[in-house]
Amino acid sequence: MKRFYRNADTQRDEDGWQVLLDGRALRTPARASLILPNDAMAEAIAAEWRAQGETIDPARMTATGFANAAIDQVAPHRGTFAAEVARYAQSDLLCYRADGPASLVARQALLWDPWLDWARQRYDVAFRVTHGIMHVRQPDETLDRLAAAVGACDDFTLAALSTIVSLTGSLVLGLAIVDAQADAETIWQAAELDAIWQAEQWGEDAQAQQQAAAHRAQFDAAVAFCRIVRG
């Protein structure tokens, strides 16, 4: 789509913050009003629209995309959406450990155990940790409490959390981001531990590197949006 506006500004009214393109309020793809919770988000979105060239590139407008998703996809189906995110607690990456070699087992313990310990204290839950890929059922109380933590997130946070959890395979790591317990690099290193270890043993694969870079860009955008939600 060709650029059809000159200026992108922000405005606050009784409903919240909005982004104006040449004085007209921006709407979502579903034609809903793009009402934003704070000025930081409004300014981030306005900046994305200002940065566009002659052709609008949605891939370079990640904050706009997450805000649209929160309003068009999360809000109308909030219960279902939250439940899908919470399902990751049933098979959280951090609970599935390697049988060997010893160096990988030790690294998993080093990078993953602290986050399980944090979640135990933060949400008063217990985890069942196993070795191998056979499914282990987590305690019902754990699943319920982590689902409640997901449900307590606002629509905008949920939109970003969904991306973080799907990319990392870990609800615990996603909640740590939401709770501002670590930066993006720390969480990404934990999530990609197995892939990083494999690359160290057998060398880098060009296709895998390209895919990892794309996933990292999506992850960073989601983490940045979480920060913006908090203003």
Residue frames as a rotation matrix with the C-alpha (Angstrom) as fourth column:
MET 1
0.578 0.816 0.000 0.00
0.816 -0.578 0.000 0.00
0.000 0.000 -1.000 0.00
LYS 2
-0.202 -0.616 0.761 1.29
0.570 -0.706 -0.420 3.43
0.797 0.349 0.494 -0.96
ARG 3
-0.673 -0.077 -0.735 1.76
0.686 -0.437 -0.582 6.00
-0.276 -0.896 0.347 1.78
PHE 4
-0.083 0.796 0.600 -1.40
0.782 -0.321 0.534 8.11
0.618 0.514 -0.595 1.86
TYR 5
0.887 0.348 -0.303 -0.61
0.460 -0.599 0.656 10.59
0.047 -0.721 -0.691 4.65
ARG 6
0.340 -0.782 0.523 1.99
-0.084 -0.579 -0.811 13.21
0.936 0.232 -0.263 5.53
ASN 7
-0.456 -0.494 0.740 2.03
-0.689 -0.330 -0.645 13.35
0.563 -0.804 -0.190 9.31
ALA 8
0.147 0.453 -0.879 1.46
0.411 0.780 0.471 10.97
0.900 -0.431 -0.072 12.21
ASP 9
-0.530 -0.232 0.815 0.66
-0.529 -0.661 -0.532 12.50
0.662 -0.714 0.227 15.61
THR 10
-0.622 0.333 -0.708 -0.83
0.656 0.716 -0.240 11.42
0.427 -0.614 -0.664 18.93
GLN 11
-0.428 0.572 0.700 -3.82
-0.527 -0.787 0.320 12.71
0.734 -0.232 0.638 20.82
ARG 12
-0.917 0.179 -0.356 -5.44
0.387 0.610 -0.691 11.93
0.094 -0.772 -0.629 24.15
ASP 13
-0.349 0.863 0.366 -9.17
-0.519 -0.503 0.691 12.06
0.780 0.051 0.623 24.76
GLU 14
0.062 0.449 0.892 -11.55
-0.997 0.063 0.038 10.67
-0.039 -0.891 0.451 27.37
ASP 15
0.932 0.338 -0.130 -11.23
-0.351 0.931 -0.095 7.13
0.089 0.134 0.987 25.99
GLY 16
0.538 -0.817 0.207 -7.43
0.472 0.495 0.729 6.97
-0.698 -0.295 0.653 25.85
TRP 17
-0.214 -0.733 -0.646 -4.58
-0.340 -0.564 0.752 7.71
-0.916 0.381 -0.128 23.49
GLN 18
0.759 0.437 0.483 -4.95
0.322 0.392 -0.862 7.68
-0.566 0.809 0.157 19.70
VAL 19
-0.518 -0.854 0.048 -2.71
0.403 -0.194 0.894 8.01
-0.755 0.482 0.445 16.67
LEU 20
0.583 0.713 -0.390 -3.77
0.043 -0.506 -0.861 10.52
-0.811 0.485 -0.326 14.03
LEU 21
-0.426 -0.620 0.659 -2.76
0.773 0.128 0.621 10.36
-0.470 0.774 0.425 10.39
ASP 22
-0.856 0.060 0.513 -3.20
0.261 -0.806 0.531 13.86
0.445 0.589 0.675 8.99
GLY 23
-0.736 0.529 0.423 -5.69
-0.673 -0.640 -0.371 14.51
0.075 -0.558 0.827 11.77
ARG 24
0.308 0.866 -0.395 -7.75
-0.764 0.472 0.439 11.34
0.567 0.166 0.807 11.24
ALA 25
0.159 -0.204 0.966 -7.79
-0.866 0.441 0.236 8.69
-0.474 -0.874 -0.107 13.97
LEU 26
-0.626 -0.484 -0.611 -6.09
-0.703 0.690 0.173 5.44
0.337 0.538 -0.772 13.03
ARG 27
0.481 0.797 0.364 -8.25
-0.861 0.508 0.026 2.30
-0.164 -0.326 0.931 13.03
THR 28
-0.295 -0.523 0.800 -7.46
-0.376 0.833 0.406 -1.40
-0.878 -0.181 -0.443 13.22
PRO 29
-0.970 -0.076 -0.233 -7.77
-0.244 0.369 0.897 -3.73
0.017 0.926 -0.377 10.21
ALA 30
-0.562 0.821 -0.102 -11.22
0.821 0.568 0.045 -4.71
0.095 -0.059 -0.994 11.56
ARG 31
-0.283 0.390 0.876 -12.14
0.274 -0.843 0.463 -1.00
0.919 0.371 0.132 11.55
ALA 32
0.567 0.379 -0.731 -12.21
0.799 -0.039 0.600 -0.73
0.199 -0.925 -0.325 15.35
SER 33
0.834 -0.283 0.474 -10.97
-0.319 -0.948 -0.004 2.43
0.451 -0.148 -0.880 17.02
LEU 34
0.138 -0.872 -0.469 -7.29
0.555 0.460 -0.693 2.11
0.820 -0.165 0.548 17.93
ILE 35
0.735 0.158 0.659 -7.59
-0.434 -0.638 0.637 3.22
0.521 -0.754 -0.400 21.56
LEU 36
0.053 -0.873 -0.485 -4.27
0.260 0.481 -0.837 2.83
0.964 -0.081 0.252 23.37
PRO 37
0.617 0.318 -0.720 -3.54
0.710 0.170 0.684 2.64
0.340 -0.933 -0.120 27.11
ASN 38
0.445 -0.514 -0.733 -0.65
0.490 -0.546 0.680 5.11
-0.750 -0.662 0.009 27.37
ASP 39
0.800 -0.142 -0.583 1.32
-0.434 -0.807 -0.399 7.76
-0.414 0.573 -0.707 25.60
ALA 40
-0.251 -0.955 0.161 4.39
-0.577 0.280 0.767 5.55
-0.777 0.100 -0.621 25.19
MET 41
-0.297 0.213 0.931 2.45
0.551 0.835 -0.015 3.11
-0.780 0.508 -0.365 23.03
ALA 42
0.776 0.631 -0.005 0.79
0.390 -0.486 -0.782 5.87
-0.496 0.605 -0.623 21.04
GLU 43
0.522 -0.649 -0.553 4.15
-0.681 -0.707 0.187 7.51
-0.513 0.279 -0.812 20.36
ALA 44
-0.452 -0.698 0.556 5.79
-0.216 0.690 0.691 4.20
-0.866 0.192 -0.463 19.40
ILE 45
0.052 0.569 0.821 3.04
0.762 0.508 -0.401 3.51
-0.645 0.647 -0.407 16.88
ALA 46
0.904 0.256 -0.341 3.09
0.033 -0.839 -0.542 7.06
-0.425 0.479 -0.768 15.54
ALA 47
0.100 -0.959 -0.267 6.86
-0.663 -0.264 0.700 6.78
-0.742 0.107 -0.662 15.10
GLU 48
-0.419 -0.206 0.884 6.41
0.347 0.864 0.365 3.62
-0.839 0.460 -0.290 13.04
TRP 49
0.533 0.696 0.481 4.00
0.746 -0.117 -0.656 5.41
-0.400 0.708 -0.582 10.71
ARG 50
0.783 -0.312 -0.538 6.31
-0.364 -0.931 0.010 8.41
-0.505 0.188 -0.843 10.43
ALA 51
-0.154 -0.972 0.176 9.22
-0.452 0.228 0.863 6.14
-0.879 0.054 -0.474 9.49
GLN 52
0.288 0.314 0.905 7.45
0.567 0.705 -0.425 4.63
-0.772 0.636 0.025 6.48
GLY 53
-0.789 -0.573 -0.220 8.67
0.102 -0.476 0.874 5.52
-0.605 0.667 0.434 3.01
GLU 54
-0.638 0.548 -0.541 6.62
-0.769 -0.417 0.484 5.77
0.040 0.725 0.688 -0.15
THR 55
-0.016 0.599 -0.801 5.32
-0.285 0.765 0.578 2.23
0.958 0.237 0.159 0.43
ILE 56
0.259 0.201 0.945 3.97
-0.962 -0.039 0.271 1.08
0.092 -0.979 0.183 3.79
ASP 57
-0.294 -0.452 -0.842 5.75
-0.296 0.881 -0.370 -2.03
0.909 0.140 -0.392 5.10
PRO 58
0.682 0.670 0.295 3.75
-0.483 0.109 0.869 -3.73
0.549 -0.735 0.398 7.89
ALA 59
0.563 -0.523 -0.640 6.78
0.602 0.790 -0.115 -5.85
0.566 -0.321 0.759 8.84
ARG 60
-0.570 -0.799 0.191 8.46
0.495 -0.520 -0.696 -2.69
0.655 -0.302 0.692 10.13
MET 61
-0.323 0.568 0.757 5.45
-0.646 -0.717 0.261 -1.76
0.691 -0.405 0.599 12.26
THR 62
-0.598 -0.003 -0.801 5.54
0.304 0.924 -0.231 -4.29
0.741 -0.382 -0.552 15.06
ALA 63
-0.934 0.289 -0.210 3.99
0.111 -0.324 -0.939 -2.12
-0.340 -0.901 0.271 17.79
THR 64
-0.426 0.804 -0.414 1.11
-0.902 -0.413 0.126 -1.33
-0.070 0.427 0.902 15.42
GLY 65
-0.322 0.266 -0.909 0.70
-0.396 0.834 0.384 -5.04
0.860 0.483 -0.164 14.74
PHE 66
-0.811 -0.004 -0.585 0.57
0.475 0.581 -0.661 -6.02
0.343 -0.814 -0.469 18.41
ALA 67
-0.814 0.550 -0.187 -1.89
-0.274 -0.647 -0.711 -3.24
-0.512 -0.528 0.678 19.22
ASN 68
-0.308 0.705 -0.639 -4.11
-0.901 0.000 0.434 -4.30
0.307 0.709 0.635 16.32
ALA 69
-0.483 0.068 -0.873 -3.97
0.017 0.997 0.069 -7.91
0.876 0.018 -0.483 17.51
ALA 70
-0.962 0.098 -0.253 -4.91
0.257 0.029 -0.966 -6.91
-0.088 -0.995 -0.053 21.06
ILE 71
-0.567 0.774 -0.282 -8.02
-0.589 -0.620 -0.518 -5.08
-0.576 -0.128 0.808 19.87
ASP 72
-0.050 0.573 -0.818 -9.13
-0.975 0.149 0.164 -7.24
0.216 0.806 0.552 16.93
GLN 73
-0.083 -0.075 -0.994 -8.10
-0.265 0.963 -0.051 -10.73
0.961 0.259 -0.099 18.11
VAL 74
-0.853 -0.314 -0.417 -7.53
0.277 0.404 -0.872 -10.84
0.442 -0.859 -0.257 21.86
ALA 75
-0.853 0.488 0.185 -10.34
-0.480 -0.595 -0.645 -8.64
-0.205 -0.639 0.741 23.19
PRO 76
-0.026 0.938 -0.344 -13.23
-0.957 0.076 0.280 -10.33
0.289 0.337 0.896 21.33
HIS 77
0.635 0.186 -0.750 -12.05
-0.135 0.982 0.129 -13.83
0.761 0.019 0.649 22.32
ARG 78
0.110 -0.703 0.703 -10.19
-0.873 -0.407 -0.270 -13.13
0.476 -0.583 -0.658 25.52
GLY 79
0.458 0.120 0.881 -11.02
-0.719 0.633 0.287 -16.35
-0.524 -0.765 0.376 27.37
THR 80
0.967 -0.080 0.240 -10.09
0.201 0.821 -0.534 -18.62
-0.154 0.565 0.810 24.48
PHE 81
0.586 -0.785 0.201 -6.94
-0.172 -0.363 -0.916 -16.64
0.792 0.502 -0.347 23.72
ALA 82
0.132 -0.522 0.843 -5.73
-0.973 -0.229 0.011 -16.70
0.187 -0.822 -0.538 27.32
ALA 83
0.688 0.191 0.700 -6.44
-0.419 0.892 0.168 -20.43
-0.593 -0.409 0.694 27.57
GLU 84
0.926 -0.377 0.020 -4.32
0.211 0.472 -0.856 -21.14
0.314 0.796 0.517 24.49
VAL 85
0.203 -0.883 0.423 -1.39
-0.541 -0.461 -0.703 -19.26
0.816 -0.087 -0.571 26.02
ALA 86
0.193 -0.072 0.978 -1.85
-0.970 0.137 0.202 -20.94
-0.148 -0.988 -0.044 29.40
ARG 87
0.971 0.237 -0.027 -1.76
-0.238 0.950 -0.201 -24.39
-0.022 0.202 0.979 27.77
TYR 88
0.352 -0.914 -0.200 2.01
-0.303 0.091 -0.949 -24.07
0.885 0.395 -0.245 27.42
ALA 89
-0.031 -0.332 0.943 2.26
-0.998 -0.046 -0.049 -24.70
0.060 -0.942 -0.329 31.16
GLN 90
0.823 0.431 0.370 1.29
-0.460 0.888 -0.011 -28.31
-0.334 -0.161 0.929 30.46
SER 91
0.728 -0.614 0.306 4.54
0.683 0.691 -0.237 -28.93
-0.065 0.382 0.922 28.56
ASP 92
0.917 -0.367 -0.157 6.84
-0.346 -0.927 0.146 -26.08
-0.199 -0.079 -0.977 29.53
LEU 93
0.586 -0.762 -0.274 10.29
-0.193 0.197 -0.961 -26.30
0.787 0.617 -0.032 27.94
LEU 94
-0.098 -0.730 0.676 12.00
-0.848 -0.294 -0.441 -25.89
0.521 -0.617 -0.591 31.31
CYS 95
0.310 0.326 0.893 10.50
-0.826 0.558 0.083 -29.12
-0.471 -0.763 0.442 32.65
TYR 96
0.989 0.036 0.145 11.97
0.044 0.855 -0.517 -31.39
-0.143 0.518 0.844 29.94
ARG 97
0.405 -0.915 -0.005 15.64
-0.747 -0.334 0.575 -32.13
-0.527 -0.229 -0.818 30.47
ALA 98
0.342 -0.423 -0.839 18.24
-0.699 0.483 -0.528 -34.05
0.628 0.767 -0.131 28.49
ASP 99
0.996 -0.077 -0.050 19.53
0.092 0.821 0.563 -37.41
-0.002 -0.565 0.825 29.72
GLY 100
0.187 -0.981 -0.059 23.03
0.486 0.040 0.873 -36.44
-0.854 -0.191 0.484 28.59
PRO 101
-0.004 -0.870 -0.493 25.73
0.603 0.391 -0.695 -35.55
0.798 -0.300 0.523 27.91
ALA 102
0.067 0.002 -0.998 26.70
0.991 -0.115 0.066 -34.17
-0.115 -0.993 -0.010 31.27
SER 103
-0.870 -0.463 -0.167 27.69
0.443 -0.884 0.147 -30.76
-0.216 0.054 0.975 29.86
LEU 104
-0.600 0.734 0.317 24.20
-0.031 -0.417 0.908 -30.20
0.799 0.536 0.273 28.42
VAL 105
0.229 0.673 -0.704 22.50
0.731 0.358 0.580 -31.47
0.642 -0.647 -0.410 31.58
ALA 106
-0.280 -0.429 -0.859 24.58
0.908 -0.409 -0.091 -29.06
-0.312 -0.805 0.504 33.65
ARG 107
-0.985 -0.111 0.133 23.86
0.154 -0.910 0.385 -26.11
0.078 0.400 0.913 31.38
GLN 108
-0.210 0.976 0.061 20.13
0.221 -0.014 0.975 -26.77
0.952 0.219 -0.213 31.44
ALA 109
0.268 0.275 -0.923 20.22
0.937 0.148 0.316 -26.83
0.224 -0.950 -0.218 35.21
LEU 110
-0.615 -0.629 -0.476 22.25
0.720 -0.694 -0.012 -23.61
-0.323 -0.350 0.879 35.29
LEU 111
-0.980 0.178 0.094 19.96
-0.099 -0.833 0.544 -21.64
0.175 0.523 0.834 32.99
TRP 112
-0.311 0.938 -0.152 16.58
-0.050 0.143 0.988 -23.22
0.949 0.315 0.003 33.67
ASP 113
-0.234 0.227 -0.945 16.47
0.870 0.483 -0.100 -24.05
0.434 -0.846 -0.311 37.37
PRO 114
-0.905 -0.123 -0.408 16.53
0.338 -0.790 -0.512 -20.37
-0.260 -0.601 0.756 38.48
TRP 115
-0.741 0.671 -0.039 13.41
-0.559 -0.582 0.591 -19.62
0.373 0.459 0.806 36.44
LEU 116
-0.054 0.708 -0.704 11.51
0.257 0.691 0.675 -22.59
0.965 -0.144 -0.219 37.83
ASP 117
-0.487 -0.179 -0.855 12.58
0.868 0.007 -0.496 -21.48
0.094 -0.984 0.152 41.31
TRP 118
-0.989 0.142 -0.049 11.36
-0.138 -0.988 -0.065 -17.96
-0.058 -0.057 0.997 40.56
ALA 119
-0.388 0.901 -0.192 7.98
-0.453 -0.006 0.891 -19.23
0.802 0.433 0.411 39.37
ARG 120
-0.204 0.274 -0.940 7.64
0.677 0.733 0.067 -21.50
0.707 -0.623 -0.335 42.41
GLN 121
-0.683 -0.134 -0.718 8.04
0.681 -0.473 -0.559 -18.51
-0.265 -0.871 0.414 44.71
ARG 122
-0.958 0.270 -0.092 6.16
-0.285 -0.898 0.334 -16.01
0.008 0.346 0.938 42.57
TYR 123
-0.256 0.919 -0.300 3.04
-0.724 0.024 0.690 -18.12
0.641 0.393 0.659 42.01
ASP 124
-0.293 0.079 0.953 3.33
-0.842 0.450 -0.297 -20.65
-0.452 -0.889 -0.065 44.89
VAL 125
0.745 0.497 -0.446 3.40
-0.663 0.631 -0.404 -23.61
0.080 0.596 0.799 42.51
ALA 126
0.063 -0.699 0.712 5.25
-0.320 0.661 0.678 -26.91
-0.945 -0.271 -0.182 42.13
PHE 127
0.344 -0.023 -0.939 6.73
-0.938 0.034 -0.345 -28.38
0.039 0.999 -0.010 38.95
ARG 128
0.631 -0.202 0.749 7.39
0.038 0.972 0.230 -31.94
-0.775 -0.116 0.621 37.86
VAL 129
0.235 -0.676 -0.698 10.66
-0.937 -0.349 0.022 -32.10
-0.259 0.649 -0.715 35.94
THR 130
0.777 0.071 0.625 11.43
0.032 0.988 -0.153 -35.08
-0.629 0.139 0.765 33.73
HIS 131
-0.351 -0.898 -0.266 14.20
-0.475 -0.074 0.877 -36.34
-0.807 0.434 -0.400 31.46
GLY 132
-0.792 0.089 0.603 13.49
0.519 0.619 0.590 -37.11
-0.321 0.780 -0.537 27.85
ILE 133
-0.896 0.444 -0.029 10.42
-0.356 -0.676 0.646 -36.25
0.266 0.589 0.763 25.80
MET 134
-0.479 0.764 -0.433 7.73
0.682 0.634 0.364 -38.35
0.552 -0.122 -0.825 27.49
HIS 135
-0.097 0.537 0.838 4.94
-0.200 -0.835 0.512 -36.10
0.975 -0.118 0.188 28.71
VAL 136
-0.709 -0.041 -0.704 4.70
0.666 0.292 -0.687 -35.48
0.234 -0.956 -0.179 32.44
ARG 137
0.257 0.900 0.353 1.50
0.577 -0.436 0.691 -34.01
0.775 0.027 -0.631 33.86
GLN 138
-0.768 -0.465 0.441 1.92
-0.005 -0.684 -0.729 -30.92
0.640 -0.562 0.523 35.97
PRO 139
-0.733 0.511 -0.449 -0.10
0.616 0.219 -0.757 -30.56
-0.289 -0.831 -0.475 39.19
ASP 140
0.050 0.863 0.503 -3.61
0.914 -0.243 0.325 -29.19
0.402 0.444 -0.801 38.61
GLU 141
0.654 0.188 -0.733 -2.98
0.596 -0.724 0.346 -26.41
-0.466 -0.663 -0.586 41.12
THR 142
-0.409 -0.871 -0.273 0.09
0.359 -0.428 0.829 -25.32
-0.839 0.241 0.488 39.16
LEU 143
-0.679 0.200 0.707 -1.85
0.715 -0.041 0.698 -25.21
0.169 0.979 -0.115 35.90
ASP 144
0.403 0.915 -0.033 -4.68
0.885 -0.380 0.269 -23.28
0.234 -0.138 -0.962 37.55
ARG 145
0.479 -0.246 -0.842 -2.43
0.464 -0.744 0.481 -20.68
-0.745 -0.621 -0.243 39.14
LEU 146
-0.674 -0.738 -0.025 -0.38
0.334 -0.335 0.881 -20.10
-0.659 0.585 0.472 36.01
ALA 147
-0.382 0.643 0.664 -3.59
0.851 -0.036 0.525 -19.83
0.361 0.765 -0.533 33.99
ALA 148
0.629 0.603 -0.491 -4.79
0.760 -0.610 0.225 -17.21
-0.163 -0.515 -0.842 36.47
ALA 149
-0.086 -0.754 -0.651 -1.54
0.330 -0.638 0.696 -15.28
-0.940 -0.155 0.304 35.96
VAL 150
-0.841 -0.149 0.520 -2.12
0.536 -0.093 0.839 -15.30
-0.077 0.984 0.158 32.22
GLY 151
0.018 0.967 0.254 -5.74
0.917 -0.117 0.380 -14.25
0.397 0.226 -0.889 32.67
ALA 152
0.440 0.109 -0.891 -4.67
0.673 -0.697 0.247 -11.31
-0.594 -0.709 -0.380 34.79
CYS 153
-0.687 -0.727 -0.003 -2.74
0.508 -0.484 0.712 -9.81
-0.520 0.488 0.702 31.87
ASP 154
0.077 0.679 -0.730 -4.39
-0.313 -0.679 -0.665 -7.01
-0.947 0.280 0.160 29.92
ASP 155
0.852 0.386 0.354 -5.23
0.178 0.422 -0.889 -7.49
-0.492 0.820 0.291 26.24
PHE 156
0.766 -0.600 -0.232 -2.11
-0.579 -0.485 -0.656 -5.71
0.281 0.636 -0.719 24.99
THR 157
-0.143 -0.822 0.551 0.21
-0.928 0.304 0.213 -7.75
-0.343 -0.481 -0.807 27.20
LEU 158
0.276 0.331 0.902 -1.55
-0.113 0.943 -0.312 -10.94
-0.954 -0.016 0.298 26.15
ALA 159
0.982 0.091 -0.166 -0.94
-0.167 0.003 -0.986 -10.18
-0.089 0.996 0.018 22.49
ALA 160
0.272 -0.958 -0.092 2.81
-0.856 -0.197 -0.478 -9.93
0.440 0.209 -0.874 23.10
LEU 161
-0.141 -0.300 0.944 2.93
-0.808 0.586 0.066 -12.79
-0.572 -0.753 -0.324 25.62
SER 162
0.772 0.498 0.395 1.40
-0.171 0.761 -0.625 -15.14
-0.613 0.415 0.673 23.06
THR 163
0.803 -0.532 -0.267 4.29
-0.322 -0.012 -0.947 -14.50
0.501 0.846 -0.181 20.68
ILE 164
-0.045 -0.870 0.491 6.93
-0.967 -0.086 -0.241 -14.81
0.252 -0.486 -0.837 23.40
VAL 165
0.056 0.134 0.989 5.55
-0.645 0.761 -0.066 -18.10
-0.762 -0.634 0.129 24.70
SER 166
0.928 0.329 0.174 5.10
-0.084 0.639 -0.764 -19.66
-0.363 0.695 0.621 21.27
LEU 167
0.621 -0.759 -0.195 8.68
-0.464 -0.156 -0.872 -18.78
0.632 0.632 -0.450 20.29
THR 168
-0.298 -0.786 0.542 10.30
-0.913 0.069 -0.402 -19.94
0.279 -0.615 -0.738 23.54
GLY 169
-0.102 0.345 -0.933 8.04
-0.036 0.936 0.350 -22.89
0.994 0.069 -0.083 24.29
SER 170
-0.593 -0.208 -0.778 7.90
0.732 0.263 -0.628 -21.75
0.336 -0.942 -0.004 27.90
LEU 171
0.498 0.798 0.339 5.12
0.438 -0.569 0.696 -20.01
0.748 -0.198 -0.633 29.78
VAL 172
0.592 -0.336 -0.732 7.47
0.740 -0.134 0.660 -19.53
-0.320 -0.932 0.169 32.73
LEU 173
-0.536 -0.841 0.075 9.95
0.785 -0.464 0.411 -17.58
-0.311 0.279 0.908 30.60
GLY 174
-0.321 0.501 0.804 7.12
0.556 -0.588 0.588 -15.55
0.767 0.636 -0.089 29.12
LEU 175
0.750 0.631 -0.199 5.76
0.503 -0.348 0.792 -14.61
0.431 -0.693 -0.578 32.52
ALA 176
0.143 -0.788 -0.599 9.27
0.859 -0.202 0.471 -13.64
-0.492 -0.582 0.648 33.62
ILE 177
-0.719 -0.331 0.611 9.34
0.637 -0.665 0.390 -11.12
0.277 0.670 0.688 30.77
VAL 178
0.165 0.881 0.442 5.90
0.403 -0.470 0.786 -9.79
0.900 0.048 -0.432 31.68
ASP 179
0.850 0.165 -0.500 7.03
0.521 -0.125 0.844 -9.47
0.077 -0.978 -0.192 35.30
ALA 180
0.725 -0.609 0.321 10.19
-0.389 -0.747 -0.539 -7.60
0.568 0.266 -0.779 34.21
GLN 181
0.872 -0.387 0.300 12.47
-0.102 0.454 0.885 -10.18
-0.479 -0.802 0.357 35.82
ALA 182
-0.076 -0.920 0.385 15.03
0.488 0.302 0.819 -10.32
-0.870 0.250 0.426 33.00
ASP 183
-0.123 -0.040 -0.992 16.07
-0.684 -0.720 0.114 -8.73
-0.719 0.692 0.061 29.75
ALA 184
0.742 0.503 -0.443 15.43
-0.653 0.395 -0.646 -10.18
-0.150 0.769 0.622 26.30
GLU 185
0.032 -0.823 -0.568 18.94
-0.771 0.341 -0.538 -11.60
0.636 0.455 -0.623 25.89
THR 186
-0.690 -0.305 0.657 18.83
-0.702 0.503 -0.504 -13.58
-0.176 -0.809 -0.561 29.15
ILE 187
0.148 0.848 0.509 15.49
-0.491 0.510 -0.707 -15.16
-0.859 -0.145 0.492 28.33
TRP 188
0.716 0.105 -0.690 16.44
-0.693 0.222 -0.686 -15.88
0.082 0.969 0.232 24.72
GLN 189
-0.349 -0.914 -0.208 19.65
-0.819 0.405 -0.408 -17.62
0.457 0.028 -0.889 25.78
ALA 190
-0.579 0.216 0.786 17.61
-0.523 0.641 -0.562 -19.84
-0.625 -0.736 -0.259 28.09
ALA 191
0.476 0.879 0.030 15.02
-0.492 0.295 -0.819 -20.60
-0.729 0.375 0.573 25.44
GLU 192
0.765 -0.230 -0.602 17.60
-0.569 0.195 -0.799 -21.39
0.301 0.953 0.018 22.74
LEU 193
0.214 -0.750 0.625 19.94
-0.820 0.211 0.533 -23.34
-0.532 -0.627 -0.570 25.02
ASP 194
0.376 -0.035 0.926 19.52
0.164 0.986 -0.029 -26.66
-0.912 0.162 0.376 23.21
ALA 195
0.931 0.002 0.366 20.00
0.365 -0.083 -0.927 -25.14
0.029 0.997 -0.078 19.76
ILE 196
0.663 -0.732 0.158 23.04
-0.722 -0.681 -0.122 -23.17
0.197 -0.033 -0.980 20.93
TRP 197
0.177 -0.592 0.786 24.59
-0.579 0.583 0.570 -26.28
-0.796 -0.556 -0.239 22.46
GLN 198
0.619 0.108 0.778 24.00
0.447 0.767 -0.461 -28.30
-0.646 0.633 0.426 19.27
ALA 199
0.951 -0.267 0.159 25.63
-0.012 -0.542 -0.841 -25.57
0.310 0.797 -0.518 17.17
GLU 200
0.433 -0.828 0.356 28.64
-0.884 -0.312 0.348 -25.58
-0.177 -0.465 -0.867 19.50
GLN 201
0.154 -0.348 0.925 29.05
-0.205 0.904 0.375 -29.33
-0.966 -0.248 0.068 19.03
TRP 202
0.106 0.035 0.994 28.37
0.733 0.673 -0.102 -29.70
-0.672 0.739 0.046 15.31
GLY 203
-0.873 -0.478 0.096 28.74
0.426 -0.653 0.626 -26.23
-0.237 0.587 0.774 13.83
GLU 204
-0.375 0.730 -0.572 26.31
-0.321 -0.681 -0.658 -23.63
-0.870 -0.063 0.490 12.56
ASP 205
-0.391 0.382 0.838 23.71
0.856 0.486 0.177 -24.38
-0.340 0.786 -0.517 9.88
ALA 206
-0.992 -0.104 0.076 23.01
0.126 -0.906 0.404 -21.44
0.027 0.410 0.912 7.56
GLN 207
-0.354 0.932 0.075 19.29
0.102 -0.041 0.994 -22.17
0.930 0.360 -0.081 7.23
ALA 208
0.209 0.392 -0.896 18.90
0.906 0.267 0.329 -22.65
0.368 -0.880 -0.299 10.97
GLN 209
-0.646 -0.523 -0.556 20.74
0.687 -0.716 -0.124 -19.40
-0.333 -0.462 0.822 11.60
GLN 210
-0.883 0.350 0.311 18.42
-0.035 -0.713 0.701 -17.54
0.467 0.608 0.642 9.26
GLN 211
0.061 0.958 -0.282 15.33
0.349 0.244 0.905 -18.96
0.935 -0.153 -0.319 10.93
ALA 212
0.011 -0.127 -0.992 16.72
0.999 0.034 0.006 -18.23
0.033 -0.991 0.127 14.38
ALA 213
-0.916 -0.386 -0.111 17.39
0.384 -0.923 0.032 -14.63
-0.115 -0.014 0.993 13.39
ALA 214
-0.527 0.804 0.276 13.81
-0.090 -0.376 0.922 -14.21
0.845 0.461 0.270 12.18
HIS 215
0.306 0.640 -0.705 12.46
0.645 0.405 0.648 -15.69
0.700 -0.653 -0.288 15.40
ARG 216
-0.373 -0.525 -0.765 14.75
0.916 -0.341 -0.212 -13.49
-0.149 -0.780 0.608 17.49
ALA 217
-0.944 0.064 0.325 13.46
0.053 -0.940 0.338 -10.38
0.327 0.336 0.883 15.71
GLN 218
-0.022 0.999 -0.028 9.86
0.026 0.029 0.999 -11.40
0.999 0.021 -0.027 16.49
PHE 219
0.226 0.025 -0.974 10.81
0.902 0.372 0.219 -12.16
0.367 -0.928 0.062 20.08
ASP 220
-0.742 -0.586 -0.325 12.58
0.664 -0.709 -0.237 -8.82
-0.091 -0.392 0.916 20.57
ALA 221
-0.703 0.552 0.449 9.59
-0.139 -0.725 0.674 -6.96
0.698 0.411 0.587 19.12
ALA 222
0.294 0.856 -0.426 7.23
0.306 0.338 0.890 -8.74
0.906 -0.392 -0.162 21.53
VAL 223
-0.043 -0.398 -0.916 9.48
0.997 0.037 -0.062 -8.02
0.058 -0.917 0.395 24.53
ALA 224
-0.937 -0.318 0.141 9.74
0.324 -0.946 0.016 -4.37
0.129 0.061 0.990 23.53
PHE 225
-0.309 0.902 0.301 5.96
-0.120 -0.351 0.929 -4.16
0.943 0.251 0.217 23.27
CYS 226
0.318 0.357 -0.878 5.59
0.775 0.436 0.458 -5.60
0.547 -0.826 -0.138 26.78
ARG 227
-0.555 -0.598 -0.578 7.81
0.813 -0.536 -0.226 -2.80
-0.175 -0.596 0.784 28.03
ILE 228
-0.883 0.258 0.392 5.72
-0.025 -0.860 0.509 -0.24
0.468 0.440 0.766 26.18
VAL 229
0.048 0.959 -0.279 2.51
0.383 0.240 0.892 -1.60
0.922 -0.150 -0.356 27.71
ARG 230
0.174 -0.057 -0.983 3.89
0.985 0.017 0.173 -0.75
0.007 -0.998 0.059 31.14
GLY 231
0.923 0.252 0.292 4.55
0.292 -0.951 -0.101 2.78
0.252 0.179 -0.951 29.87
